[in-house]
Amino acid sequence: MTEAPQFVELRRLLSIARYVDPLTPTERRTFTYIAAHPGTPASNIAEAENLSPDAASRVFKRLTALELIRSERDSNDRRVTRYGMTRRGYEEMLEWASRSLGEEVKEITEVTVWEPGHS
């Protein structure tokens, strides 16, 4: 019997995720970007993921409603909203990785749980 991996690289996870993922491809891609870039402004996320403002808003609302991400207004510019992955988002990502790989994953590299106020 082979031993289950202790961690998995984000790129490997993304390559197999489409088979068991409950999120749309756009939602998953955006969630993964946010997980890897905590505290990034909404406009930068939308630009990086090639989303229109309306599409980005819909994705942010869905991911927030699922408690996978959280938002915070920038302390220096209240017009700017920053997003980051929640602890629940990380736990969901671990579960998703384990289901995708068919073995327990205990850590995913290159992602960070975001603590508001640390943007």
Phi, psi and omega in degrees: 000134178276149180280140179292144179292147177279332179210166179221143177289142181303318181298320178295318180299316181296329183291337182247355189296328188300342184283333184227019188272125178283345179272157174292160177303320179295317178297316180296315180299316180292317177301316180295321177298314180298318180298325182273347183225066184299140177080014181283138178297148181307317182296324179291322178296312180301317180295315181297326182262005178056048180252142172290162177304319179294316180296318179298317179300316179298317180295315179300317180298316180294314180294326177291316179299327178278359181061031177272333178227164173225162180236159176208140175288141178294133183290338180264338181215098186296349177283343185263130175250130179252148181235150175206162181283140177274169173301318178298321177301318179294317178297320177295321179296320177297316179296315179300316179297316180297316178296317182297319183271344182073022178205155184293131175246127183257345181206143174241123181281159174074012175232157184220135170286130185267132175257113180307147181092356180245035182278000000 
